[in-house]
Amino acid sequence: MKKRRARLASTQKWRRELVAWLSAFGLVVLLAGCSQAVHKTVFAHSGGGEKTTLAFYTKGRSDHVDKQVTTLDIDMAKVMGKSDAKTLDRGWHVMQADAQAHAKLHGVKATVARSGKMVHEVVTVDTAKVDFGKLAKVDGQALAGKTDHISLDNVTHTLKQDGYQEVK
């Protein structure tokens, strides 16, 4: 009987230790998972026949943007100042060429669609894969130096100065 009680006591102690260890392990995994959650920060700007939305995705509390999604909705008649078919077609071809140039870059997906005088373009950039020099060249921008990431803090400051509003 004493042996049986001793065996039961040691088994219960072992189970308590196992439960405590598994609970601690679960807590660590839960906290690690929360710190790596994906955060989405969105900015929008409208005016002159264009609506631009920029979404930036980061992990945890990192300042480095992992993915950027830019959405443009353009009323070509307002932007180009004319609504004749020839002018709208010329604008549409420019938008198609822009999307194709972006889509050729590694780490970039670009789509463009037209419905009458409206154009909808979406450009998605995977910052881990893209060559920022080539991307800047396609966008007609010059880089000040070697760039290997997008800083959310810098982008937030710049976009707010340019009149973009953060969408909560």
Secondary structure, DSSP 8 states (H G I E B T S, - for coil): -HHHHHHHHHHHHHHHHHHHHHHHHHHHHHHHHHHT-EEEEEEEEEETTEEEEEEEEEETT-SB-SEEEEEEEEEHHHHHS---HHHHHHHHHHHHHHHHHHHTSTTEEEEEEEETTEEEEEEEEETTT--HHHHHHHTT---SS-----BHHHHHHHHHHTT-EEE-
